[in-house]
């Protein structure tokens, strides 16, 4: 089954490589390359970084140096933009797991070509980070927002691992008439997680041993002769997606759209059976890992959308649709598990449901508001297909040309499709973040924020709360080329 995904990747990569090569050759007619480097120092204090239950402690203090390079080249026909970002951990102190978390790196490139009636686009993105410390949560990034970790309590302790995420897509838009346009998208996503360290595995095994058997036990009671099995490792997955859509301008201020989408996800999930052979860790033969098999999910959606400019400042968008999701875990079945499986369980499932979203945007220049509520089906960061309810809101106020304040909030409820009532994955996540950004000189910017997070699994009696204070100082050297390009309207 994965071979088909590999074949899809070959087609997408070949097409996008040709497209970006064409853009690069034609962009020689554009003005100039613009480079925008910056360096930042980020500081974070968090009293429950891993979002463990209230009774637990997982405080963290981290200082990071962040380097970023933005680059672009534009003309009236072509546009190429990109970003390279890397952070280096200088000081890290935490109560849980290893102190030295992995650094984050990100590389993204996008290209767009315009003709009289069509637009071609391509994007490539590679992110190397840690699941519990998503690079999107960096305060020195203006678009950052606190994300649901997607992890349960056990996985949180094992989330200090490397995560490599490779993403590539291509888009095409064509104006059939003055009012009617057609668009298409094809994408490929590959997420691969590293393995937890032997130190984290032994720590978790000791905590479980002390809680279940002997509350007064000490770490010295565990010897190298003990065998530990890792539970709750993160799932690797591959997702391919295709989308077709039509947009029709009913009036100059209103638009109607219809979209059909298909996605296929192949996840490597653990086979939970005492009879399965386990794999010893390469660095410690006393640490065993559960075998993994393919779990396949195919999801099709059809939606209808309507957008309207209610006033010169206020815009609304409404979408409704249906989905069909089909799962197949027959690859996880083995002869040794036949007696453990329900006779009516053939390893496949199917579910249907409704999709909906509403968006509001208010732009009064110095003050901007945005709100969104959506019911959707999407892959999670741990490789499961989930149904989500999400509410987000944002308010941004520019107090002066150099001073800006904002308030962001997010409520997120994910639930696995076809999940049992005692599934720990079903939970509620809430985040609130006020932030102040002050550009006290042309090149220096200071940002400070408070971030509150709250998460509770449906089957847990207690919630997990986190209070974090974040601070960043950023230096962006002056760019004569960038200023010249801006003066020319590019």
N, C-alpha and C positions, 0 to 999 in steps of 0.2 A: 504494500500500500504506500509506503514511503517513497518508493521509486517513482510513483506518479507525481508526488510533490517535487521530487528532484527534477523530473522532466519539465514541470511547470516553471521551476526556478530557472532552468536553462533557457527557456523561451523568454521569460521576463528579463533576465539579465542581458541576453543578446540584444533584445529590442531596446532596452534602456541604454546600454553601452553605445549602440549606434546613434541613438538620439542625442546623448550628451556629447559624443564626438562631433556630431554635426553642429551642435550649438557652440562648442568650443572653437571650431574652425570659422564659423560665421561671426562669432563675437569679436573677431579681430577688427571688424568694422565699427565696433562700439567705441566708446570714449576711452576709458582707462580702467585698470584694476584698482579697486579701493580696498585697503587693508585697515582693519580696526582692531588693534591689539589692546589688551587690558590685563591687569593683575589685581587680585583681591586677596584680602585676609579675612577669613570667616571664623567666627567664634560661636559655639553653641553650648548651652547648658540645658540638660534635659533630665527631669527627675524620674522618668519612666520611658526610656528610649525605645525599648522593645515592646511596649504596650503589654506587659505582663499583668496578671491580676493584681488588685490593689494591695494584697498582703505581701506581694513580692517586691523586690527592689531591683531596678535595672537602670540606675542613673548613669549618665554619660556626660563627659566634658570633652570637647574636641576642638582643636585649632587646625585650620587648613589654609594652605596657600593655593589659590586658584588662578590659573593662567588661561586666557581665552584669546583666540584670534578669529575675527570675522572677516570674510572676504567676499567681494562681489564685483560684477561687471555687467553693465546694463546699456541698452540702447532702446530705441522705440520698438524694436522687433524681438530682441533677445534679452534674456536675463539669466544670470548665473549667480547664485548665492551659496555661501557655506559658512560653517563654524567648526572650529577645533577647540576642544575644552578639556583641561586636565586639572585635577587637584592633587595636592600632596599633603598627607597628614603629618603635622608637625608634633602635636601632643594629643594623646588619647588616654582617657581614664574612664573605666566602666566597672560596675559591680558584677556583671554577668559575662561569661565567655571570655574570649581573648581581648586584650586591650588594643591590639593593632588591627583595626579594620582595614579593608582594602580601599585603595584609592579609586576614584571615578574618572573615566575618560569618555568623551563623546566626539564623534565626527559626523557631520551632516552636510550634504550637498544637494541642492535642488536647481533645476533648470526649467526654463519656460521659453517657448517659441511661439510667436503670434504671426498670423497671416490675416488677410482681410476677413475670412469667415471661420478660421479654426485656431485652436490653441493646443499645443503639445506640451506636456509636462512630465518631469521625472524627478524622483527623490531617492536618495540613498542615505541611510542612517545606521551608524554602528555605535552602540552604547556598551560600555563595560563598567558595571557598578556592583553594588551589593543590595540584595532585595530589601533589607530592612533600612537601607539608607539610599533611597531613590535619588538619582541625580536631579530629578525635577523638583526636589524640595530644597535646593540650594537657595539661600536668601539673596545671594549676589546675582541670581537670575531673575529678571523682572517678571517672567511668566511663571514663576514657581508657585506651587500650591501643594498643601499637605495631601498626600495620597493614602488611601487604605492600603495597609501592608499586604493584605491577602493571605496572611499567615495565622495559624492557630498558635496556642501557647507552646507546644512542642516545636513547631517549625520555627517560631521566633528565635529560640535558642540555637537553632541550627542555621539561621539565615545569614550568618557572617561568612558567606561564601561568594565567590566570584560569579557574576551573572553576565553572560555575553548575549546581547540582543542585536540581531542583524535584520534590517528592514529595507525593502526596496519596493517601489511602486512606479507605475506609469499611468498618466491620465491623457485623455483626448476629448476635446470639445469641438463641436461643429455647428454652425448656425444654419439650420435647414431653411428658415425664412427669417424675416425681420423680427418675428415674435417667438418662433419655435427653435429651440436648440437641443442638441443631443450630446450626452457625455458618457464616457466609459472609464473604468478604472480596473487595473489588475495589480495585485500586491502579493508579496511573500514575506513572511516573518519567521525567524528561527531563533528560539530562546534556549540557551544551554546554561545549566547551573553547575558550578563546581561542587566538590564534596566537602562536608564539614570536617574540621580538623579533629584529630584523635583526642586532643585535649578537651574540646567541647563535648565530644561523645562520652568520654569518661566522666566529665563533670555532671552531665545530665543523668547518666546511669547511677552515679552516687546519690544525686538528689532523689531519684525514684526509689533507690534502695533504702535510704534513710526514712523516707516518708511511708513506704509500704511495710517495712519489716522492723526497723529499729530507729525510732526518732532520735536516739542518743548516739547513733553511730558516728564515727569519724572517718575521714577519707583514708586513713591508714588501714582500715579493715578491708579495702579493696586491693587485690593483688593482681599481678600480671597474668595469673592463671585464670582469672575470670573472663568469661566470654560475654561481649556486649553486642546487641543488635541495634542498629540505627533505625529509628522510626520517625516518620514525618519529614523525610527528605523532600526537597522541592522537585517538581516534575518538569522535565524538558518537553518542549512541544514545537511543532511546525504548523503554521497556518497559511493557507493560500486563500485568496479572496478575489471575486470578480463582481463588478457592479455596472449596471446599465441604467441610464436615466434620461428623462425628457423634461424640459422646462418651457413653460408657455407664459408669455407676458399678457395677462388679461387686460391690464391697463398700465399706464406709466408708473403706477404706485403699487401694483399687486401682481403676484406671480403664482402660478400653479405648477406643481412638479409631481412626477411619479417615478419611483425608483425600485428596481429589482436587484437583490443582492444574494450572492451565494458564497459560503465560506466552508472550508474543510480543515479540521484541526486533528492532528495526530499527536497524542500525548504519550509519553513514556511513564506509566503509572506503576506503583509498587504492587506486587502480587502478595496479598496478605494470606499466607498459608504456612502453617508450621511444618508442612511436609516438603515445601519447596527448598531446593538447595540454595544456600546463601553464599555470597561472594566475600572472601576475606579482603580487608583493606590492604592496599599495596604497601602501606607504611607500618601497619600493625596487624598481625595475623589474628589477634584476639578480638578484633572489631569486625563484625559481619554486616553485610548489607543485603537487603531484600532484593530478589530478582525483579526485573521490570519487563512489561509487555506493552503492546500498542493498544491504546483506547482511541477510537475514531469517532468524531462528531461532525456531522454535516448539517448546516443550518441554512435555510432559505427564507428570505423576507421579501415582502411586497408592501410598499408604503406610499401614501399620498400626502403631499405637503402644500401648504398655502402660506404665503408671506404678503404682508401689507404694511405700507408706510402710513400709520394712523395720523401722525402729525409730522411736521418737518423735523421734530426731535425724537419721536417715538416710533419704533418699528417692532412688529410682532410676527412670529412664525409658529405655525401649528402643523404637526405631523401625526398621522395615524396609520396603523398598518397591522399586519399579521405575520407570524413566523411559524415555521415547521422545523423542528430539530430532531434528528435521528442519531442515536448512538449505537456503537458496536464495540463490545469488550470481549468478544469470543476468543481473541488471541490470548487473553489471560486465563482461559480454561485449560486445565491439564487433567490427565487421567487421575492423578492423586487427589484432585479436588472434586471429582464427580459426586462422591457421597456427601459432600458439604453443601452442594448447590441445590436450590429449589428445583424440583423436576420441571416446573413450568418456566424456569428462567433459561431462555435461549441465548442470552448475552446481548440482546438488542432491545432498544426502547425507542419510543417516538412520543413527542409532545408538541402541542400547538399552543399558541397564545396570542396576545395582542401587544402591539407596540404603540407608544404615544410619546409625544414631547411637545413642549411649549417654550418658546424663547421670547424674552422681552429685552429690548435695548433702548436706553434713553441717553442721548448725547447732547448736552447743553454747552459743549465747549470746555469750560473749566471743571464741570462736574459730569461724570459719566456713571451710569448704572447698568448692570446686566444681571439677568436672572434666567434660570433654566430648570425645568423639571422634565425628567424623562424616564420611561420604562423601556428597557432595552435588553437584548441578548448579546453577550460578548464573551471572548475568552478572558480568563483571569490571568494574573501574573504567575499563578502556580499551575497553569495548564488545564484548568477545568472550564467547561462551557457553563456560564452562569446567567441567570436572569437578575437584572439589577433595577433598583429604584434609586434615583439620584436627584438631589436638589442642590443647586449651587447659586450663589449670589455674590456680587461684587459691587463695591462703590469706590470710586476714585475721585479725589478732589485735588486740583492744582491750586495751591495757596499762593504761589508766586512762580516765576519762571524757573526757580531752582529748588522749590520745596513742594513735595507731593505727599499726601497721606492716602491710605487705602484701607479697606476692610473687606475681608473675604471669608466666606463660610461655605461649608459643604456637609451634606448629610447623604450617606451612602449605605444602601442595604442590598447586599448580594445574597443569592441563594442558588445552590447547584440545581440544575434541572434533574428531575427524578430523584431528588435527595430524600433520605429518610428523616423522620421527625427529630432524631437525635444527632443529626449531622452538625458538627461543630462549625462548619464553614459558614452557615447561616448566621449573620450577625448585623449589628448596626454600628456604623462608624460616623463620627461627627468631628469636624475641625472648625476652629474659628481663629482668624489671624488678623489683627490690626498691625499696620506697618507704616513707618515714616521713612521717607527718602529725601535726603538733602544734598544737593550738589553745591557745596560751599565754594568751589572754584570751578573754572571751566573743565579741569581735568580730574578733580577729586570728588568722590561721592561717598556719603556715609548712609548706611541703611540699618535700621533697628526694627525688631519685630518681636511680638509675643505670640506663641503658637500653642493653642490648646487642642488636644486630641482626646477622644473618648471612644472606646470600642468594647462591645460586649457580645459574646456569642449567645445565640438563642437558648442554649441549654445550660449556660453558666449563671449561677446566682449573683455573681459580682461582675462589675464592669472594670475596665482598665483605663486609667486616666494618665495623661501626660501633660506636664507644663514645661514649656521650653522658652528660653530667651535666646534670641539670635541677633548677632551683630556682624556687620561687614563694612570694611573700608576698601574702596575700589579706585584704582588709578588708571585712567585712559589717556595715553599720550596724544598730543595734538597731531592731526593728520592733514597736511596741506592738500594732499590729493583728495581726501574726503571732503574738505571744505570747498575745494574747487568744483568737485562733482555736484555737491549740493547747490552751489551757486548757479550751475548750469541746468538745474532741474532734473538731474539724473539720480 
